[in-house]
């Protein structure tokens, strides 16, 4: 980008409207979630499906593909390794790259496991919050005679 072009862009930005925020209307009567939509929604079935997908598809696939990479990389390291006392530098580099790969696969599996557990725990937590809120509202309404 030429210097003159950059100066033109800066001047145009400075002359344009400011980046301040202005509300042109109020939120709909139903609240910020839009008409007929709840502000916060949680689907226990969707969370179970996501946790099941991690358990059934992602974790086994990462494990399988991680092992496949190990087999092919180890074969390449062996081929490039020293047979007559002299080997290729590629062999050592591949070995170090593979060690990094194994660490990353292990970290990814750990992350997937954490996400799966969080999905399960969130569903339980949301359900408990709903029950607690309903119970508190029921207690309040009885106390106030409603």
N, C-alpha and C positions, 0 to 999 in steps of 0.2 A: 504494500500500500504506500503510495507516495505521500510525502509530508504534507503537501497542499490538500490532498484528499482528507487526510486525518484532521487537519485544521478545520475543514468544512464540516466534517461530522461533529466535531466538538462544538463549533459555533451553532449548528442546527440543534444540538441537544440543549445547549444553554438557552436558546431562544424559545424552545418548545415549552409546553406546560410542565409544571413541577410534578414530582412523583408523589405528592401528598394524596391522601385517600379522602374521598367524599362519598357519603351515602346519599343516594338519590331517592331512596324509599325505605320504608320500614320493613322489617322481617314479616313474613306472612303470619296470619293469626295463629296458625298451628305451631309456630315456633321456627327455629332455624333449620329443622330437618326438611322443610318443604311441606307442601300441602299433603296431608294424609300419610306422611312418612315419619316414623319415630326418630327422635334425635339420636338415639343409640340403639343398635340392634345387635343381637348375638344369636348365632345359630349353632346349637349344640351338634346338630347333624353335620353341618359343614366342618366343624372342628374335628369331629370323629372321622369324617372322610379324609380330611387333610392328614391327620395322624396315621390313619390306615395307609394312605398313599406313601407316606414316609417309610412306614414299617414294611409294606409289601413291595414297593417299587424302588424308592430312592436308596435306602440303605443297602439292600442286596445288590443293586446295580453298581453303586460306588465300590462296594467290597469286591465284586466280581471284576470290574474294570481296573481297580487298583492292583489286583493280583495279576491280571493279564499284562499290565504294564511292567510289573515286576519280572515276570517270566521273560518277556521280550528284551527288556533292558539288561537283565543278567546275561542273556545270551549274547547281546552285543558287547557287553563289557568283556566277556570271555573271549570273543573273537578278536577284539582290539587289544587284548592283554598280551603280556610278554610270553612268547612261546620259546624263543631262543635267547632270552635274556633282554631282549629289546621289544618294547611294546609301544603302542601309540599313546600320546597324551590324551587322546579322546577317551580311552578306557577309564582313566581316573576321573575325568570330567563327567562322564556318563554316570559313574558310580556316585559321585557327589550329587549330581542332579537327581538321581534316583532316591538318594537318602532324603533330599528335600521333598520329593514327590511323596514318599511314604509318610513324612510328617504332615504334609498337607492333606493327604487322604485321611489320616487318623484324626486331624482337627476337623475336617468336614464331617466325618462320621459322628464325632462328639457333638458338633453343632446340630446335626440332624436329630440326634437323640435328645438334645436339650429342647429343640423346637417341638418335637413330638410330645415330650413331657409337659411343656408349657401349654400346648394346645389342649391336652387332657385336663391339666390343672385349671386352665382358664374356664373351660366349660363348667367344671364343678364350682369354681369361684363365682362365676356369673349366676349360676343357679342358686347358690347360697345367698348371694346378695339380693336376688329377686325375692326369695323367701323371707329374708330378714326385713326387707323394705315393706313387703306386704304385711308382715306381722306387726311392724311398727305403725303402719297406717291404720290397721285394724284396731290396735290398742288406742291410738289417738282418737279415732272416731267414736269409740265406745265411751271414752272419758269425756269427750265434748258433747256426748248425747246425739251424735249424728247417725 
